[in-house]
């Protein structure tokens, strides 16, 4: 029996007073590591929010909608 591939819901969070570059770099490193480990991840793209992290309540709602729609596709 082939093992099921793991899929994670990934939320990278930030606040407007944090510098953008460490968040951008950390996000990139986490995504790269998950890819190397063969783990699928569902996360906001860089066009949905400013370079991908979740910062506001509206962005949280976008993230929740993405996770919800991805869950429907997996069933």
C-alpha positions as CSV (number, residue, x, y, z in Angstrom):
1,X,0.0,0.0,0.0
2,X,1.4,3.4,-1.0
3,X,1.6,5.9,1.8
4,X,-0.5,9.0,1.6
5,X,1.4,12.2,0.8
6,X,1.3,14.7,3.6
7,X,-0.3,18.1,2.9
8,X,0.1,21.0,5.4
9,X,-1.8,24.2,5.7
10,X,0.9,26.8,6.1
11,X,0.3,30.3,7.5
12,X,3.2,32.7,7.5
13,X,2.2,35.7,9.7
14,X,3.7,39.1,10.2
15,X,2.8,42.6,11.5
16,X,3.3,45.8,9.6
17,X,6.0,47.0,11.9
18,X,8.3,44.1,11.2
19,X,10.8,44.4,8.4
20,X,9.7,42.7,5.3
21,X,12.9,41.0,4.2
22,X,13.3,38.5,7.1
23,X,9.6,37.4,6.7
24,X,10.1,37.0,2.9
25,X,13.3,35.0,3.4
26,X,11.9,32.9,6.2
27,X,8.8,32.1,4.1
28,X,11.0,31.1,1.2
29,X,13.1,28.8,3.4
30,X,10.2,27.1,4.9
31,X,8.6,26.4,1.5
32,X,11.9,25.2,0.1
33,X,12.4,22.8,3.0
34,X,8.9,21.4,2.7
35,X,9.5,20.8,-1.0
36,X,12.8,19.0,-0.3
37,X,11.0,16.8,2.3
38,X,8.3,16.0,-0.2
39,X,5.6,17.6,1.8
40,X,2.8,19.5,-0.1
41,X,1.8,22.8,1.4
42,X,-1.2,25.1,0.9
43,X,-0.4,28.7,1.4
44,X,-1.2,32.2,0.1
45,X,0.8,33.2,-3.0
46,X,2.8,36.4,-3.3
47,X,0.1,38.1,-5.3
48,X,-2.7,37.6,-2.8
49,X,-0.9,39.5,0.0
50,X,2.3,41.6,0.0
51,X,4.8,38.8,-0.7
52,X,2.7,36.1,0.9
53,X,2.3,36.4,4.7
54,X,-0.9,37.0,6.5
55,X,-1.1,40.4,8.3
56,X,-4.7,41.6,8.5
57,X,-8.1,40.1,9.3
58,X,-9.1,40.4,5.6
59,X,-6.0,38.4,4.7
60,X,-6.9,35.8,7.3
61,X,-10.3,35.4,5.6
62,X,-8.5,34.9,2.2
63,X,-6.3,32.3,3.8
64,X,-9.3,30.5,5.3
65,X,-11.1,30.5,1.9
66,X,-8.0,29.0,0.3
67,X,-7.8,26.3,2.9
68,X,-11.5,25.6,2.6
69,X,-11.4,25.3,-1.2
70,X,-8.4,23.1,-1.0
71,X,-10.1,20.8,1.4
72,X,-13.0,20.4,-1.0
73,X,-10.6,19.4,-3.8
74,X,-9.0,16.7,-1.6
75,X,-12.2,14.8,-1.0
